[in-house]
Amino acid sequence: MILVGNRKIFRNIWLVLVIISFSVTFLMGAFLVTNYQNVTKMLQVATIIKMQYLEDVPLKQMLGGAVRGMVESLHDPYSVYMDQKEYQEFTQHIEGSIGGIGVSVGVKESKFVVFSVIQETPAARAGLQKGDVIYKVNEKLTSDMDIDETVNQMRGEPGTQVQVSVLREGAIKEFTIIRDVINVPTVESEVLDDHIGYLQLNLFASNSDEALASHLQKLLQKNIKGLVLDLRDNPGGDLASAVNMAKYFLPEGPVVYIVDKNGQTETMKNMVSEKIAIPLVVLINGGSASASEVLAGAIKDLQVGILVGEKSFGKALVQVLVPMPGGDAIKLTTAKYLTPNKVDIQAEGIHPDIEVILTAEDKEDTQLKKAIEVLQEQMKKP
């Protein structure tokens, strides 16, 4: 009986393998038939290069270029093919510890713009400023690179130098910057006058929700009566981290809706609320993007806090990381997100409840000053 059972199992396994093999062969055959001319063209180009190009080009290099080109053909600055080294550097950035010069860079009108300059970093000491447009890195035009390649060019071993050219007020400015290890403090906090807590979130790293919980607990232990959550110049990061943080500010329910190309919607919810019972003001500006807008948008929609500052950046696209064989990966835009009220803010941004424009001429932080004033009024209410 055991032998017969084993024969049946092996027969079933063999049948499944045959079906899978046939399906894959059929699909590949269908792909080749429908794309015969393009596949032939690619093979012709590869043959011409191998036979006539001056230098010997490894086949692996050509195939890698072809794969990267497929992603670049999407003309999406957020969809990128990363080799093993680029993927490792990207992972380090998400984890909140990176080597480089100390700037956050985003895409605005097809240009790579400095969102923020981290204090006490090489970029700050060299004189880079928020709003600078990255023009060249090491004499390579950024118009010939995607955003991840541009950022990777600025990273490197501590002690090495990088040449960065920026456009500022119509003029090109050149900087020679010595790289250093950049440890990004994802969360910072302090107690201001009148028992007002101040919580600054610089980046949504994979561990930022834990850091925020720790800082928030310490502030509450100091008997704060109101809270300023500063999301200015926060470029986003880990979406799951943003959703996890929402429990401290939102009631139970939807935090964000994720909508794919087929219109299928996934709801990311706050399952267990630990909402703070004190007035909340959120600071945003043009550098608040992606995961920052998820949290700020939910707070605004559910009317649990007041937004002060300037219109946010408007990046409501979701990327997923798809690991590939050999340590490479694809960062691919697969969906967009909507706020709890199902508002699409892609390229539109979130408008604050109270607009306060902060300029370089301001001698004090007028946005923070306004946030404190709003909280003081809120704290007077019974």
Residue pairs with C-beta under 8 A, 6 or more apart in sequence:
32 39
42 66
46 59
46 62
49 57
49 62
50 57
50 59
64 83
67 81
68 81
70 81
71 79
71 80
71 81
71 330
71 332
72 81
72 146
74 333
76 333
77 107
77 110
77 146
77 147
78 107
78 147
78 315
78 317
78 319
78 331
78 333
79 319
79 330
79 331
79 332
79 333
80 146
80 147
80 148
80 149
80 330
80 331
81 328
81 329
81 330
82 90
82 148
82 328
82 329
82 330
82 331
83 327
83 328
84 326
84 327
84 328
86 148
86 149
86 152
87 323
87 327
87 328
87 329
88 327
89 98
89 152
89 155
90 148
90 329
90 331
92 98
92 99
93 151
94 205
94 206
94 237
94 238
95 205
95 206
95 207
96 183
96 184
96 186
96 203
96 205
96 206
96 207
96 208
97 181
97 182
97 183
97 184
98 155
98 181
98 182
98 184
99 155
99 156
99 157
99 158
99 179
99 180
99 181
99 182
100 151
100 154
100 155
100 156
100 179
100 180
100 182
101 121
101 122
101 123
101 126
101 128
101 154
101 155
101 162
101 164
101 177
101 179
101 180
101 182
102 117
102 118
102 121
102 122
102 123
102 124
102 180
102 182
103 114
103 115
103 116
103 117
103 118
103 121
103 123
103 128
103 154
104 114
104 115
104 116
104 118
104 203
104 233
104 235
104 287
105 112
105 113
105 114
105 115
105 134
105 147
105 150
105 151
105 235
106 112
106 113
106 115
106 147
106 235
106 287
106 289
106 313
106 315
107 113
107 147
108 313
111 133
111 134
111 142
112 133
112 134
112 142
112 147
112 150
113 131
113 132
113 133
113 134
114 128
114 129
114 130
114 131
114 132
114 133
114 134
114 166
115 130
115 233
115 235
115 287
115 289
115 313
116 130
116 202
116 233
116 235
116 287
117 123
117 124
117 128
117 129
117 130
118 124
118 182
118 184
118 202
121 180
121 182
122 177
122 178
122 179
122 180
123 177
126 175
126 176
126 177
127 175
128 164
128 166
128 175
128 177
129 168
130 233
130 287
131 168
132 166
132 167
132 168
132 173
133 166
133 167
133 168
134 142
134 150
134 164
134 165
134 166
135 141
135 142
135 165
135 166
135 167
135 172
136 142
136 163
136 164
136 165
137 145
137 150
137 153
137 154
137 162
137 163
137 164
137 165
138 153
138 162
138 163
139 163
140 153
142 150
145 153
148 331
153 162
154 162
154 164
154 179
155 179
156 162
156 179
157 179
158 179
158 180
158 181
159 178
159 179
159 180
160 178
160 179
161 176
161 177
161 178
161 179
162 176
162 177
162 179
163 174
163 175
163 176
163 177
164 174
164 175
164 177
165 172
165 173
165 174
165 175
166 172
166 173
166 175
167 173
184 202
184 203
184 205
185 202
186 201
186 202
186 203
186 204
186 205
186 207
186 208
186 211
187 199
187 200
187 201
187 202
187 208
187 211
187 212
187 214
187 215
188 199
188 200
188 202
188 215
189 197
189 198
189 199
189 200
189 215
189 216
189 218
189 219
190 197
190 198
191 197
191 198
191 219
191 222
191 224
192 198
192 228
192 372
193 372
194 225
194 226
194 372
194 375
194 376
194 379
195 222
195 223
195 224
195 225
195 226
196 224
196 225
196 226
196 227
196 228
196 372
196 375
196 376
197 216
197 219
197 220
197 222
197 224
197 226
197 227
197 228
198 227
198 228
198 230
198 368
199 212
199 215
199 216
199 219
199 227
199 228
199 229
199 230
200 230
201 208
201 212
201 229
201 230
201 231
201 234
201 292
202 233
202 234
203 234
203 235
203 236
203 237
204 234
204 236
204 237
204 238
204 239
204 241
204 242
204 290
204 291
204 292
205 237
205 238
205 241
206 238
206 240
206 241
207 241
208 237
208 238
208 241
208 245
209 241
209 244
209 245
212 245
212 248
213 248
216 248
216 276
219 227
220 276
224 278
225 278
225 279
225 379
226 278
226 279
226 280
226 281
226 375
226 376
226 378
226 379
227 276
227 278
227 279
227 280
227 281
227 375
228 281
228 282
228 283
228 368
228 371
228 372
228 375
229 249
229 280
229 281
229 282
229 283
229 305
230 282
230 283
230 368
231 282
231 283
231 284
231 288
231 292
231 295
231 296
232 283
232 284
232 285
232 287
232 288
232 309
232 367
233 285
233 287
233 288
234 287
234 288
234 289
234 291
234 292
235 287
235 289
235 290
235 292
236 242
236 289
236 290
236 291
236 292
236 293
236 315
237 290
237 291
238 291
239 256
239 268
239 290
239 291
239 294
239 318
239 337
241 291
242 255
242 291
242 292
242 294
242 295
243 255
243 256
243 268
243 270
243 294
245 295
246 255
246 270
246 295
246 298
247 270
247 271
247 272
247 273
247 274
247 275
248 274
248 275
248 276
249 275
249 276
249 280
249 295
249 298
249 299
249 304
249 305
250 270
250 273
250 275
250 298
250 299
250 302
250 304
251 270
251 273
251 275
251 302
251 304
252 269
252 270
252 271
252 272
252 273
253 269
253 270
253 302
253 340
254 267
254 268
254 269
254 270
254 340
255 268
255 269
255 270
255 294
255 298
255 340
256 268
256 294
256 297
256 298
256 337
256 338
256 339
256 340
257 265
257 266
257 267
257 268
257 337
257 338
257 339
257 340
257 342
258 265
258 266
258 267
258 268
258 318
258 335
258 336
258 337
259 265
259 266
259 335
259 336
259 337
259 338
260 266
260 334
260 335
261 334
261 335
266 335
275 304
279 305
279 375
279 378
279 379
280 299
280 304
280 305
280 306
281 305
281 306
281 307
281 308
281 371
281 374
281 375
281 378
282 295
282 296
282 299
282 300
282 305
282 306
282 307
282 308
283 307
283 308
283 309
283 367
283 368
283 371
284 292
284 293
284 296
284 307
284 308
284 309
284 310
284 311
284 312
284 350
284 352
285 309
285 310
285 311
285 312
285 358
285 367
286 310
286 311
286 312
286 313
286 349
287 313
288 296
288 309
288 312
288 313
288 350
289 312
289 313
289 314
289 315
290 313
290 315
290 316
290 317
292 312
293 312
293 313
293 314
293 315
293 316
293 345
293 349
293 350
294 337
294 339
296 307
296 312
296 350
297 339
297 340
297 343
297 345
297 350
298 339
298 340
299 305
299 307
300 307
300 339
300 350
300 353
301 339
301 340
301 341
301 343
302 340
306 353
306 354
306 374
306 378
307 350
307 351
307 352
307 353
307 354
308 352
308 353
308 354
308 356
308 367
308 370
308 371
308 374
309 352
309 355
309 356
309 358
309 367
310 352
310 355
310 356
310 357
310 358
310 367
311 349
311 350
311 351
311 352
311 355
312 345
312 349
312 350
313 349
314 345
314 346
314 347
314 348
314 349
314 350
315 346
316 336
316 337
316 338
316 344
316 345
316 346
317 333
317 335
317 336
317 337
317 346
318 333
318 334
318 335
318 336
318 337
319 331
319 332
319 333
319 334
320 331
320 332
320 334
321 329
321 330
321 331
322 329
322 330
322 331
322 332
323 329
324 330
336 344
336 346
338 344
339 345
339 350
354 370
354 374
356 366
356 367
356 370
358 365
358 366
358 367
